[in-house]
Amino acid sequence: MFSNIPASAIPKQGRNALKKKSMENQAYDICIVGGGIAGAALAGYLGNSGLRIAVVEKTLAEQDRIIGELLQPGGVEMLQKMGMEHLLDGFDAQPIHGYGLFMNGEDFRINYPKHEGKEVTGRGLRNGKFMQRLRQHATAHSNVTLIEGTATDIIEHNDTITGIVYKPKGADEPVQLSASLTVMSDGIFSAFRQGLSAADKKVSGHFLGLLLHHAQLPYANHGHVIITDNAPVLVYPVSSTETRVLIDFPGDVAPRKGEELSTFLNEVIGPKLPASIRATYYAAVQEGKFKVMPNHLMAAKPVMKNGGVLLGDSLNMRHPLTGGGMTVAFTDVYLLGSELLKTDFAKQENLYNAVKRFYKIRTEQTASINILADALYGVMRNNDLKMACFQYLKQGGNYAEQPVSILSAVSRDVNMLIRHFFAVAVFGMGKLLLPLPTPQRSKRAYRMLADAVNIISPLLKNEKVISVSRLTGQN
Ligand SMILES: Cc1cc2nc3c(=O)[nH]c(=O)nc-3n(C[C@H](O)[C@H](O)[C@H](O)COP(=O)(O)OP(=O)(O)OC[C@H]3O[C@@H](n4cnc5c(N)ncnc54)[C@H](O)[C@@H]3O)c2cc1C
C-alpha cells in the first residue's frame, strides 16, 4: 500500500522538472500535507472509507502552542457529526460554559444558550495534546499512513497536481509521493497555498501568550474577555491546573522580550486583570516563558486546480479573538470529507467537482464565524463601540444570548449577526445622544455609526454576503 518512490528517482532541477514526471506511481488516493488540527482530523474522518491516505507532518512530537486552545461548541458539534467527539476526552480538557466580560471595574457572565433544549459546551484544552489525540485516532485506521517529514515541493503534470516531494525526518534525500488528491493543510505560514489561492494575508496584530498555574478564575469554566483601554485580553482554562492568557498587541510589530515589555505587562495589563488571578499572572510574567503569534485576516479565495485543495488556515484565517479557527477547520473537514466520501476517485474530473462543491458550500457555514471574529476585533479597537458593545450585551436576554450563540458557532446566522452588529452601534448612539444631543456628542455618534459600517463592510465583501451600502441605502 505504501510505496514511496526512491529519492534517486527525483530530478534535482526543482519544480519545473518535476512537472514533467508522469502519474505512473500513484500510491495514494489522498496525500495530506500537514497533520495538524485540520489535516489529522480529515485523515481520521476518512479513516474508515477504505481510501488510501498519507499524511506528511513536519513534527510528530507534542508541541507547546498558544494557538487553538478554546474550541467553541460549534466545533464540538462538528466533531460529533464526524464521530470524533470522544477525542476531547482523556487529556484534561475543560468544559467551557460561556464567557465573563470585564470592563472598567464591572463584570458579568453570559452562558452559552441552550440549543434545541440541550446544554452546549466548548472546551479549553492544550493544543499539542489535542493534536496528538487527533493523530492517534487517524493512525488507528490501517489505511492511514502518518509520515514524519517536511513537504518541500508540489509535483505537477499537465497542470494537475499529482503529489508532493518531502524530506523524511533525519534523511538527506527527498522522497516523492503520488496521490489523486493533495490536501494542503500546512497551517498559518502555508508554503503551498500559492497557486491555489488568490487571497491577501493581513496581520492585524499579535497575541502574546502566558500560561498561569493554579489561577482562580472569577467564573470557573468560562472564557474571560477583559476589555482594556489598549486592547483585549483573553483568559480561559486549558486544563484543570492551567489557564491561558492571550494579550493583544495591535499592529504589525511583534512585542519583544525585554524590560519595556515586562514593565508594560506588569504595570499596564496586570492591574486590569481580575484580582483573583493577578498573583499567578505576575508569577508567569516573572517566569518570562511567553510565546508570540501573529493574528491574520485572510479571506478564502481559492483558485481551482486539478488534484489540489486547501484546508484549514492555508485556506482561510480570521482573528483569534473569538476562538473560531478550529471550528472553521472542523466544519471544512466535515464538508470536504463528506464530499470525498461520495466521490469516485477513478476520474480526476469527479475530484475536481467535489472540491468545487466544497469551496461553494463552505461559505454559508463559515461566514458568520469569520465576520464576527474581525468585526468584534474592530469594535474592541474603537473606544465608543467597545463601550456600546459591553453595555448592549449587559442587558442580557436576546441581546446577549443571540450574539453569543453566533460566537459559539452553534448558530451560523449571518443576518442575525448583522442585525446585532448595527443594533450595538445604534444603542451606543442612543447613549451618546440622550437625553440631550450636544454638537460634540452628535458628531461622536455619527462617527460611531460610520466606523461600524467601515468595520463590517470589507468583512461582508470577503464573505460575499451583501454590501452594507445596500443595507443602509447609501451609494
Ligand atoms: C494566537 C492564536 C490563537 C488562536 N486561538 C484559537 C482558539 O482558541 N480557538 C480556535 O478555534 N482557534 C484558535 N486559533 C486558530 C487555530 O489555531 C487555527 O485555525 C487551526 O489551528 C488551524 O488548523 P490547521 O490544521 O490549518 O493548522 P495547524 O493546526 O497549525 O496545522 C498545520 C500543520 O502543518 C504542519 N506543516 C507545516 N508545514 C509543513 C510542511 N512543509 N510539511 C509537513 N508538515 C507541515 C505543521 O507542523 C502543523 O502540524 C488561534 C490562532 C492564533 C494565531
The ligand as an SDF file (V2000), in Angstrom:
LIG
                    3D

 53 58  0  0  0  0  0  0  0  0999 V2000
   -2.6410   33.3100   18.6200 C   0  0  0  0  0  0  0  0  0  0  0  0
   -3.7060   32.3940   18.0900 C   0  0  0  0  0  0  0  0  0  0  0  0
   -4.6240   31.8570   18.9690 C   0  0  0  0  0  0  0  0  0  0  0  0
   -5.6400   31.0250   18.4760 C   0  0  0  0  0  0  0  0  0  0  0  0
   -6.5480   30.5310   19.3450 N   0  0  0  0  0  0  0  0  0  0  0  0
   -7.5800   29.7750   18.8850 C   0  0  0  0  0  0  0  0  0  0  0  0
   -8.5720   29.2840   19.7730 C   0  0  0  0  0  0  0  0  0  0  0  0
   -8.5370   29.4970   20.9780 O   0  0  0  0  0  0  0  0  0  0  0  0
   -9.5670   28.5300   19.2350 N   0  0  0  0  0  0  0  0  0  0  0  0
   -9.6370   28.2280   17.9070 C   0  0  0  0  0  0  0  0  0  0  0  0
  -10.5690   27.5440   17.4740 O   0  0  0  0  0  0  0  0  0  0  0  0
   -8.6910   28.6730   17.0540 N   0  0  0  0  0  0  0  0  0  0  0  0
   -7.6690   29.4340   17.5050 C   0  0  0  0  0  0  0  0  0  0  0  0
   -6.7030   29.8560   16.6390 N   0  0  0  0  0  0  0  0  0  0  0  0
   -6.7440   29.4020   15.2270 C   0  0  0  0  0  0  0  0  0  0  0  0
   -6.4050   27.9100   15.1240 C   0  0  0  0  0  0  0  0  0  0  0  0
   -5.2490   27.6380   15.8470 O   0  0  0  0  0  0  0  0  0  0  0  0
   -6.2250   27.5100   13.6630 C   0  0  0  0  0  0  0  0  0  0  0  0
   -7.3200   27.9730   12.9120 O   0  0  0  0  0  0  0  0  0  0  0  0
   -6.1090   25.9940   13.4990 C   0  0  0  0  0  0  0  0  0  0  0  0
   -5.0280   25.5050   14.2410 O   0  0  0  0  0  0  0  0  0  0  0  0
   -5.9390   25.6750   12.0140 C   0  0  0  0  0  0  0  0  0  0  0  0
   -5.5750   24.3260   11.8250 O   0  0  0  0  0  0  0  0  0  0  0  0
   -4.5860   23.9090   10.6440 P   0  0  0  0  0  0  0  0  0  0  0  0
   -4.6100   22.4380   10.6100 O   0  0  0  0  0  0  0  0  0  0  0  0
   -4.8820   24.6870    9.4360 O   0  0  0  0  0  0  0  0  0  0  0  0
   -3.1620   24.4240   11.1290 O   0  0  0  0  0  0  0  0  0  0  0  0
   -2.2220   23.7360   12.2050 P   0  0  0  0  0  0  0  0  0  0  0  0
   -3.0030   23.1570   13.3060 O   0  0  0  0  0  0  0  0  0  0  0  0
   -1.2060   24.7860   12.5550 O   0  0  0  0  0  0  0  0  0  0  0  0
   -1.5280   22.5510   11.4270 O   0  0  0  0  0  0  0  0  0  0  0  0
   -0.6170   22.7460   10.3870 C   0  0  0  0  0  0  0  0  0  0  0  0
    0.3500   21.5790   10.4260 C   0  0  0  0  0  0  0  0  0  0  0  0
    1.1240   21.5860    9.2380 O   0  0  0  0  0  0  0  0  0  0  0  0
    2.4350   21.1980    9.5700 C   0  0  0  0  0  0  0  0  0  0  0  0
    3.3020   21.6650    8.4930 N   0  0  0  0  0  0  0  0  0  0  0  0
    3.5660   22.9460    8.1370 C   0  0  0  0  0  0  0  0  0  0  0  0
    4.3720   22.9870    7.0640 N   0  0  0  0  0  0  0  0  0  0  0  0
    4.6130   21.6820    6.7240 C   0  0  0  0  0  0  0  0  0  0  0  0
    5.3800   21.0750    5.7060 C   0  0  0  0  0  0  0  0  0  0  0  0
    6.0480   21.7980    4.8070 N   0  0  0  0  0  0  0  0  0  0  0  0
    5.4270   19.7310    5.6650 N   0  0  0  0  0  0  0  0  0  0  0  0
    4.7420   18.9770    6.5660 C   0  0  0  0  0  0  0  0  0  0  0  0
    4.0050   19.4930    7.5370 N   0  0  0  0  0  0  0  0  0  0  0  0
    3.9360   20.8450    7.6250 C   0  0  0  0  0  0  0  0  0  0  0  0
    2.6760   21.8450   10.9170 C   0  0  0  0  0  0  0  0  0  0  0  0
    3.7430   21.2290   11.6060 O   0  0  0  0  0  0  0  0  0  0  0  0
    1.3320   21.6590   11.5880 C   0  0  0  0  0  0  0  0  0  0  0  0
    1.2630   20.4620   12.3370 O   0  0  0  0  0  0  0  0  0  0  0  0
   -5.6920   30.7010   17.0870 C   0  0  0  0  0  0  0  0  0  0  0  0
   -4.7610   31.2540   16.2100 C   0  0  0  0  0  0  0  0  0  0  0  0
   -3.7780   32.0980   16.6960 C   0  0  0  0  0  0  0  0  0  0  0  0
   -2.7980   32.7110   15.7360 C   0  0  0  0  0  0  0  0  0  0  0  0
  1  2  1  0
  2  3  1  0
  2 52  2  0
  3  4  2  0
  4  5  1  0
  4 50  1  0
  5  6  2  0
  6  7  1  0
  6 13  1  0
  7  8  2  0
  7  9  1  0
  9 10  1  0
 10 11  2  0
 10 12  1  0
 12 13  2  0
 13 14  1  0
 14 15  1  0
 14 50  1  0
 15 16  1  0
 16 17  1  0
 16 18  1  0
 18 19  1  0
 18 20  1  0
 20 21  1  0
 20 22  1  0
 22 23  1  0
 23 24  1  0
 24 25  2  0
 24 26  1  0
 24 27  1  0
 27 28  1  0
 28 29  2  0
 28 30  1  0
 28 31  1  0
 31 32  1  0
 32 33  1  0
 33 34  1  0
 33 48  1  0
 34 35  1  0
 35 36  1  0
 35 46  1  0
 36 37  1  0
 36 45  1  0
 37 38  2  0
 38 39  1  0
 39 40  1  0
 39 45  2  0
 40 41  1  0
 40 42  2  0
 42 43  1  0
 43 44  2  0
 44 45  1  0
 46 47  1  0
 46 48  1  0
 48 49  1  0
 50 51  2  0
 51 52  1  0
 52 53  1  0
M  END
$$$$
